[in-house]
Amino acid sequence: MSLPPCPQCRSEFTYADQMMMICPECGHEWNPEDKSDDDTPNILDANGALIVDGDKVYIAKDLKLKGSSSVIKIGTKATVRRVLDKADHQLDCKVDGAGEIMITAKFVKRVSD
């Protein structure tokens, strides 16, 4: 019988305890039958709309780029490549005219479809 690896640390030394799976290396416990995606961060834009990977957003405030004299102007469009669960910059974006940068979610607004 093959048991799934730990979803947090990828350890292969997991074991079953009734309905739960337990990782002895990191101590993570999970139910393998629970298909909810709890690992996905819930990041909200300036209006409170949920942002997910692949969303189109626009900049809601002029942003200075660190280490540069460049400014990203309000209304500039961007595509969210990844949503991260970090405290300072949650969005890995490709910004039109500026390239790829990390942006704090409270400075963008999701483009409604």
N, C-alpha and C positions, 0 to 999 in steps of 0.2 A: 504494500500500500504506500503510495507516494503522497506526502503531505505538501501543501503549498509553502513557498518561502515566506518569510516575514515581510509584510508590505512596507515596513519602515526601514529596517536595516538589511534586508535581503538575505538574512541568515537561513540556512537550510536545515538547521537543527530545531525545528518547531515540533511541538507535540500537541495532541488533542486532550482536552479536559472537558468531558461531556460535550456540549455544543460549541465550546469556545476553543480557539487555537491560541497557543501561548508560545512566545519566543523566549528562550532562556537567556539569550545574550542581551537583549535590550528591555525585556519585560513587557513588551507590547502584547495586548490581548485583543482578539477580534473574532467575529463570527463569520466564517467563510460563506455562509448562505446569505448574509446581509449584503445586498448589491448596491447600497447607497454609496454615493461618492463623497464621503466626509473629508477626504484629503484635498478637495478643491477649495481654494480660498474664496471667500465671498467679499470681493472688492467692489465698492460703489463709487460712481463718478460724482461730480459736483451736484447733480440733481437727485442723487440717490438711486440711479439705475444700475443694475448689476452689469459688470463688465466681464466678458469671457474672452478666451483666446480667439483671435481673428476679427474682433469687432473693429469697426471704423469709428474713430473719435475725432474731435477737434479740440484745439487748445482753447481754454476758457479765460486765460490770463497771459499777458506777455511774460515770457520766462527767459531769464538770463542763463546762459550755459556756463557752468563752472569752468574756470581755467581758460576762458575765452571772452572776447568782447562781443560775441554774437548774441542775438536775441531772437527767440522764436516768437513771432507775433501772434496775437489773438486771432482765432479763426483758422489757423494752419491745420491742415488735415493730417491724420496719422493712422496707422494700422497697428493694432495691438498684436504683437507676436506671441508674448507669453504673459500670463498673470502670475505674479509671485506673491508669496505671503511674507513680505518684509515690512519693516516698520517705516522706512524712509521712502523708498521708490518701489512701488508695486507693479509698474507696467514697463515691460520691455517693448518699445515701440519703434517703428520705422516712420520717421517724420519726413514729410515732403520738404525737400530743400535742405534738410539738416542731417539726414542719415539716421543711424540707429542710436537711440538714447534711452535712458531710464527716466521715467516720469512718475511723479506722485499722482495718484488717482484723483485727488481733490482738485487738480488743475485741468482736468479734461471733462468733456461732455460727450456722451455717446450719441452717434448719429442715428436717429430713428429711421427704421426701414419703412 
